[in-house]
Amino acid sequence: MKTKLMALVTALVLLVTVNVPAFATAKPASADSGVHVMYTNTDSVSAYLDFSGTRADCSAIVEGKSGTTKITATVYLKRVVGTTKTTVKAWTGLSTSGESFYFDDSYYVSSGYNYELEIKAKVYRGGTVESVSVADTGYCG
């Protein structure tokens, strides 16, 4: 009798958990959707790519949380053809002390291509290091 009761309880538990609905989003959340990544050391990270003729104007900002001691970053400008991304310019060895990192530079590119500006940064705070990255895309007509 005890074995039958345990089998019945187990079957009921399985039946109840199988019928729990699952929720998912059909597409990734956009920047203005109200859904944001939660970082440990970082308040925000952003990249901006704009074109003036064939000049790519590139900028990026990383804001660390209070107590951030250092932010290091590398910024990549990439040409995008289909699914292939080719780095055309990389700004390396960029670093700053404190809670904020700002980058602003320009580079001349070939027209008729899509480009991506990506920043990869490391944010140092309280003995931990957090890696963050973000990208922006644009077309140089």
BELDA-V907249 format. One line per field, one symbol per residue. psi: psi as a letter, one per 40 degrees, with the letter a starting at -180 (. if undefined). burial: I if it has 16 or more other ideal C-beta (glycine too) atoms within 10 Angstrom, else O. A space follows every 50 residues. Layout:
psi->???
burial->???
This chain:
psi->ddddddddddddddddddehiihiidiihideeehihhidehdihiihhi hgbehhhhiihhhiihehdihiihhhhihhhbehhhhdhhhiehiiiaei hhhhiihhihieiiihhhhhihhhhfeihhhiiiiiiihh.
burial->OOOOOOOOOOOOOOOOOOOOOOOOOOOOOOOOOOOOOOOOIIOOIOIOIO IOOOOIOIIIIIIIIOOIOIIIIIIIIIIOOOOOIOOIIOIOOIOOOOIO IOIOOOOOIOOOIOIIIIIIIIIIIOOOOIOIOIOIOIOIO
